[in-house]
Amino acid sequence: MTEKASQKPRPLLAVDAVVLTKRGSIVLVKRRKPPYQGHWALPGGFVEYG
């Protein structure tokens, strides 16, 4: 998605997932883009309309 958040239709709908491994660990991703670039987060993203 190259569209900036300010250009997206409102309201924005985002989802995150809590993924557990067989060992009971939680899957995290390292953010590659701002905001919070380099921080750990739950996997997720925006839901596109249509």
PyMOL commands that set and color helices and strands:
alter all, ss='L'
color gray80, all
select helices_A, chain A and resi 5-7
alter helices_A, ss='H'
color red, helices_A
select strands_A, chain A and resi 14-16+29-30+40-41+44-46
alter strands_A, ss='S'
color yellow, strands_A
deselect
rebuild
show_as cartoon
